[in-house]
């Protein structure tokens, strides 16, 4: 097993442990921690897909509670998840609009007169 695979296994295990912990909680507690679960899943997948140096992989493999560390780093940033999502949504809107324009599928009659 190579070091990248070890890191991936570590990340999967940490995430599974979180899921198992949440399964023992009340519905209210699960809902309260849904954001944490979502962000940690995203972090896990992003880390797995990153091109990392061997040294970085080894250090990350040895770090205890790696996902928790990255999660708290995320919480400390000034970039809210909504802003990151907003950028993606704006790009998607632009892509869909370009597609509709190319296909000549836009039907202005569906708009209110005030929107035209």
N, C-alpha and C positions, 0 to 999 in steps of 0.2 A: 504494500500500500504506500502510495507516495504522500508527500506532506500536504498537498492540496486536498487530497481525499480525506486525510485525517482532520483537516480544518472543517471540511464539509460535514463530516460525521459529528464533530463537536457542535457545530451550529445546529444541526438537526436534532441532536440530543438535548441541547439547551432549550430549543423551541418546544420539543415534545414534553419536556419536564414542566414548562410553563403551562402547556395545554392540560397536562395531567393534573397540575395544581388547581387550575381553574375549574376543572370538572368536579372537584370536591367542594367548590364554593357555591354560595347561593346565587340565584339568578341575578339579583341586584348587584352582587359583587362582580359577577362576570360582565354585566353591562358596564359597570364603572371602569373595568379594565380592558374593555374592547379596543380602545385606541392603542393601548400598550401592545396588545396582541397583534393588531394590524401593523403597527410600525415595526415591531420586532420581526414579523414575517417578511416585510419589505426589506428590512436591513439584512436579514439572513440571505435572501435571494440576491440582493445587490452584492454582498460580500462574496458569495459563491461565484458570481459572474465577473468579478474584478480580476484584472491581470496584476498580480502581486509578486513582489520579489520573494525569494525563498526565505530571507531573513524576516520579512514581515509576516509571512505565513507561520513560521516557527514561533515567533513572538505571540501572535494571535492565538495559536494553538495552546500555548502555555498560560495565557491570560484566563483567570477565573471569571466566570460570569460575563463572558465577552458581549453577548447580546445586551445584557443589562448596562454594561459600560457604554456601548454605542447608543443605546436608547436614551440614557441620561445626557450624553453628549448632544443628541438630537434635541432634547428638551431645552438644552442650554443655548441653542442657536437662535438667531433672530429671524429665521425663515420658517414661518408656520406652514404646516402641511397644506393648508388651503391655498397658500400662495404658490407652492410647487404644483398643486393640482390645477390652479387657475392657468398657469403657463401651458400646461398640457392641454387643457380644455380649449384655450385660445388657438393653439396650433391645430387641434382637431376641427374646430369651427372653420378655420381658414382652409383646411384640406377639403372638408365637405363642401364648402362654398365653391372652391375651385372646381371640384368634381361636377357639381350641379351646373356651373357656368359652362364647362366643356360639353356636358351632355345636353345643354339647353333645356334643363328640367325645371327651372324655376318658374313658378306660376304666380305672378303678381296679383291675380284676381283673388287669391286666398288671403291677402292682406287687407286690413281695415283701411279705409281711405286716409286716415291720419298717419298710418305707417308708411305710405307710399311716398 
